[in-house]
Amino acid sequence: MIAPARLAAYEVLRAVNSGRSDLPAALARVRGRLDDERDRALAGEIATGTLRWQGAFDAVIAEFTQRPVDKLDSEILDILRLTTFQLLHLDRVPASAAVNDAVDLARKAGKKSASGLVNAILRRISRERHNLRLPPRPAVPEKGAGTFRGKVPAPFLDYVTTTLSHPRWLVERWLERYGFEATEAWAQFDNSPAALTLRANTLRTSREALAGALTSHGVETSPTRFAPHGLTVTNGNPLLTPLAGNGLFVVQDEASQLVAELMAVKAGEHVLDACASPGGKTTAMAAAMGDVGFIVATDLRGKRVDLLRRSIAAAGAICARVVQANVAAALPFRTTFDCVLLDAPCSGLGTLRRDPDIRWRRTEESLPALAATQLEMLTRVAEVLKPGGRLLYSTCSGEPDENEEVIDRFLAGHPRFSRTDLTRPDLARFLTRDGDFRTFPFRDQLEAFFASMLVKTKDLR
């Protein structure tokens, strides 16, 4: 019988690689069918790890099968990938059990004729696991730290693309922009497991009190390095404790917590949080305001609106109201907001550590359409901002196409708006020359987030 976790991981990979689902949704579906928490954890580890290292696995599989991976049946390819992850990265999984389950998976997928190939390739990978011929790390010149002008040498591209398992087009961009050592560090960050990060809901508790309560339930944490209300889980699972259902904390990435801090909302303000679901930034701002003021939180799709409502209710944020609205169209509001947060839908290329499937789903050609939508949304939310108000534009992407270039295009067509420095001494390390906010995985060990604060001038009369 195939181990439940391996079968679940296979189903996740099929859903993701066939384009039917993204990784979080696919994992949520299969976890609901697994009774044992250990199986749920293992299925997630296998599926996530396989997607992280897919580029390297495909190179090994192509060499050992003597054919391009796109010539293999997609079901067989996913079976080979997920079992290769177990053989190379999970020492606690017996190789024989993993290979036997792979053969059974091939038969279950209706590919009985390929079971012999699966068995032979995986046993060879197991035997040669310490001598796989992946591109080696190239020597870096002492001067220049591997920075490039013009065409990037192939050894640097091949190493990060294949051995560190990242899409070639993105690696080229990073190498040209940041150089080899920063690119290598970014890719290594993306390939490391992400810790669970919480934000204490200060409407109900403090970070210190939350840490103590979690300790009493066997969950160990440490304060986040930069976010003032954050905790990083170092041992245990807070989602399996009674504390998970009472609104004391929100699961939220540390860089995302910092974006909410940049808003610097004040009690009594009228705030628009556009594209607000799942509600982490909405509830953070409500807490920062002491629940005094008015927040309108919008999203478009019904399921996301429902999730947003649940998040706000759980946090006890009475000042927040949910409105279903399309931010890319004319908004049903007057010019009444003191401040607006547009956390724009984006490529997600800054979150490849947490969402490794994105690296294989996004292409360079998808960026212009995303940027066009982001500019349209920015234009729409600007219309409901009061004169003298402030507008924070943010993304979880590291690509300038979705960040600085969108801001520059907006400012070129809206003379009443201008950039303003994000004057936060505690966050000075994240500010660029233009006064924008940027987190870099290779420098900060945080996901790559961007934010820019714009102000609307008062009437000229």
Residue pairs with C-beta under 8 A, 6 or more apart in sequence:
1 104
2 101
2 104
2 105
2 108
3 39
3 97
3 101
4 34
4 36
4 39
4 43
5 34
5 38
5 39
5 40
5 42
5 43
5 46
6 43
6 46
6 82
6 86
6 98
6 101
6 105
7 105
7 108
8 30
8 31
8 33
8 34
8 39
8 43
8 47
9 30
9 42
9 43
9 46
9 47
9 50
9 82
10 78
10 79
10 82
10 105
11 26
11 30
12 23
12 26
12 27
12 30
12 43
12 47
13 47
13 50
13 51
13 78
13 81
13 82
14 20
14 74
14 75
14 78
15 21
15 25
15 26
15 29
16 22
16 23
16 26
16 47
16 51
16 357
17 74
17 78
17 360
18 74
19 361
20 26
21 29
22 355
22 357
22 358
22 361
23 47
23 48
23 51
23 355
23 356
23 357
24 355
26 47
27 43
27 44
27 47
27 48
30 43
31 40
31 43
31 44
34 40
34 43
37 237
37 240
45 90
46 82
46 85
46 86
46 90
47 82
48 356
49 85
49 89
49 90
50 57
50 81
50 82
50 84
50 85
51 356
51 357
51 359
51 360
52 165
52 190
52 191
52 356
53 85
53 88
53 89
53 165
53 191
54 81
54 165
54 356
54 360
55 161
55 162
55 164
55 165
55 166
55 167
56 134
56 162
56 163
56 164
56 165
57 80
57 81
57 84
57 85
57 165
58 69
58 77
58 81
59 134
59 162
60 84
60 125
60 132
60 134
61 69
61 72
61 77
61 80
61 81
61 84
61 121
62 68
62 69
63 133
64 121
64 124
64 125
65 72
65 117
65 121
69 77
72 80
73 111
73 114
75 106
75 109
75 110
75 111
76 106
76 109
76 111
76 114
76 117
76 118
79 102
79 105
79 106
79 109
79 118
80 102
80 118
80 121
80 122
82 102
83 98
83 99
83 101
83 102
83 118
83 122
84 122
84 125
86 93
86 98
87 93
87 95
87 98
87 99
87 122
87 125
87 126
87 129
88 125
88 129
95 126
98 122
99 119
99 122
99 123
99 126
102 118
102 119
102 122
103 115
103 118
103 119
106 112
106 114
106 115
106 118
107 115
125 132
134 162
134 163
135 155
135 158
135 159
135 162
135 163
136 159
136 163
137 159
137 163
137 184
138 153
138 155
138 156
138 159
138 180
140 146
140 180
140 181
144 179
145 179
145 180
145 181
145 182
146 156
146 175
146 179
146 180
146 181
147 179
147 180
148 156
148 175
148 176
148 179
148 180
152 172
152 175
152 176
156 175
156 180
157 168
157 171
157 172
157 175
159 184
160 166
160 171
160 174
160 175
160 183
160 184
160 187
161 167
161 168
161 171
164 184
164 187
164 188
164 191
165 187
165 191
165 359
166 187
166 190
166 352
166 359
167 359
167 360
167 362
167 363
169 363
169 364
170 349
170 359
170 364
171 183
171 187
173 364
173 399
174 182
174 183
174 186
175 183
178 186
178 442
181 442
182 440
182 442
182 443
183 442
185 441
185 442
186 440
186 441
186 442
186 448
189 353
189 441
189 442
189 445
190 352
190 353
190 356
190 359
190 441
191 353
192 353
194 353
194 354
195 232
195 233
195 234
196 232
196 233
196 237
196 238
196 251
197 224
197 230
197 231
197 232
197 233
197 251
197 252
197 253
197 254
197 257
198 210
198 221
198 230
198 231
198 232
198 233
198 238
198 249
198 250
198 251
198 252
199 227
199 229
199 230
199 231
199 249
199 250
199 252
199 257
199 280
199 284
200 206
200 207
200 209
200 210
200 229
200 230
200 231
200 248
200 249
201 247
201 248
201 249
201 250
201 283
201 287
201 315
201 316
202 229
202 287
202 288
203 247
203 283
203 286
203 287
203 291
203 315
203 316
203 317
204 246
204 247
204 248
204 315
204 316
205 213
205 248
205 249
207 223
207 228
207 229
207 230
207 231
210 231
210 243
210 248
210 249
211 221
211 223
211 231
213 243
213 248
214 220
214 221
214 231
214 236
214 238
214 241
214 243
215 221
217 236
217 238
217 241
217 242
217 243
218 236
218 241
219 233
219 235
219 236
219 237
219 238
219 241
220 233
220 234
220 235
220 236
221 231
221 232
221 233
221 234
222 231
222 232
222 234
223 230
223 231
223 232
224 230
224 231
224 232
224 254
224 257
225 254
226 254
226 258
226 426
226 427
226 444
226 446
227 254
227 257
227 258
227 261
228 261
229 257
229 284
229 287
230 252
230 254
230 257
231 249
232 254
238 244
238 249
239 251
243 249
245 314
246 314
247 314
247 315
247 316
250 279
250 280
250 283
250 284
250 311
250 315
251 280
252 280
252 284
253 351
253 354
253 446
253 447
254 446
255 350
255 396
255 439
255 446
255 447
255 448
255 449
256 280
256 281
256 396
256 447
256 449
257 280
257 284
258 427
258 430
258 437
258 439
258 449
259 281
259 341
259 343
259 392
259 394
259 437
259 449
259 451
260 280
260 281
260 284
260 285
260 288
260 341
261 284
261 288
261 424
261 427
262 392
262 394
262 422
262 424
262 427
262 437
262 451
262 453
263 271
263 281
263 285
263 288
263 339
263 341
263 392
264 288
264 424
265 271
265 285
265 288
265 289
265 293
265 339
266 289
266 293
267 289
267 290
267 292
267 293
268 289
268 292
268 293
269 289
269 293
269 294
269 338
269 339
270 293
270 294
270 296
270 336
270 337
270 338
270 339
271 285
271 289
271 293
271 294
271 295
271 296
271 337
271 338
271 339
271 340
271 341
272 295
272 296
272 298
272 333
272 337
272 339
272 340
272 341
272 381
272 384
272 385
273 281
273 282
273 285
273 295
273 296
273 297
273 298
273 320
273 341
273 343
274 298
274 327
274 340
274 341
274 342
274 343
274 377
274 381
275 298
275 299
275 300
275 327
275 342
275 343
275 344
275 345
275 377
276 282
276 297
276 298
276 299
276 308
276 322
276 341
276 343
277 297
277 299
277 304
277 305
277 307
277 308
277 311
278 304
278 307
278 308
278 311
279 297
279 307
279 308
279 310
279 311
279 312
279 315
280 311
281 341
281 343
282 295
282 297
282 308
282 311
282 312
282 317
282 320
283 311
283 312
283 315
283 317
283 320
285 295
285 341
286 295
286 312
286 315
286 317
286 319
286 320
287 315
287 317
289 295
289 319
291 316
291 317
291 318
291 319
292 319
293 319
294 319
294 321
295 317
295 319
295 320
295 321
296 320
296 321
296 323
296 333
296 337
297 308
297 312
297 320
297 321
297 322
297 323
298 322
298 323
298 324
298 325
298 327
298 331
299 305
299 308
299 322
299 324
299 325
300 324
300 325
300 326
300 327
302 324
305 322
305 324
308 322
309 322
312 320
312 322
323 332
325 331
325 332
327 342
327 377
327 380
327 381
328 373
328 376
328 377
328 380
329 380
330 380
330 383
331 380
331 381
331 383
331 384
333 384
334 384
335 383
335 384
335 385
335 386
336 384
336 386
337 384
337 385
337 386
337 389
338 386
338 389
338 390
339 385
339 389
339 390
339 391
339 392
340 381
340 382
340 384
340 385
340 389
340 390
340 391
340 392
341 392
341 394
342 377
342 378
342 381
342 391
342 392
342 393
342 394
343 394
343 395
344 373
344 374
344 377
344 378
344 393
344 394
344 395
344 402
344 406
345 370
345 373
345 374
345 377
346 370
346 374
346 395
346 396
346 397
346 402
347 358
347 362
347 366
347 367
347 370
347 397
347 399
347 402
348 355
348 358
348 362
348 396
348 397
349 358
349 359
349 362
349 397
349 398
349 399
349 448
350 395
350 396
350 397
350 398
350 439
350 441
350 447
350 448
350 449
350 450
351 358
351 396
351 447
351 448
352 358
352 359
353 441
353 447
354 447
367 399
367 401
367 402
368 401
370 401
370 402
371 401
371 402
371 405
371 406
374 393
374 395
374 402
374 406
375 406
375 409
375 410
378 391
378 393
378 406
378 410
379 410
379 413
379 414
381 391
382 391
382 410
382 414
382 417
382 454
382 456
385 391
385 456
386 456
387 416
387 456
387 457
387 458
387 459
388 455
388 456
388 457
388 458
389 455
389 456
390 420
390 453
390 454
390 455
390 456
391 417
391 453
391 454
391 455
391 456
392 451
392 452
392 453
392 454
393 406
393 407
393 451
393 452
393 454
394 437
394 449
394 450
394 451
394 452
395 402
395 403
395 449
395 450
396 447
396 448
396 449
397 403
397 448
397 450
398 438
398 440
398 448
398 450
402 450
403 436
403 450
403 452
404 434
404 436
404 450
404 452
407 419
407 436
407 452
407 454
410 417
410 454
411 417
411 418
411 419
411 454
416 456
416 457
417 454
417 455
417 456
417 457
418 454
418 455
418 457
419 434
419 435
419 436
419 452
419 453
419 454
420 435
420 453
420 454
420 455
421 431
421 435
421 453
422 431
422 435
422 436
422 437
422 451
422 453
424 431
427 437
429 444
430 437
430 438
430 439
430 444
431 437
431 438
432 438
434 452
435 452
435 453
436 450
436 451
436 452
437 449
437 450
437 451
437 452
438 448
438 449
438 450
439 446
439 447
439 448
439 449
440 446
440 448
441 447
441 448
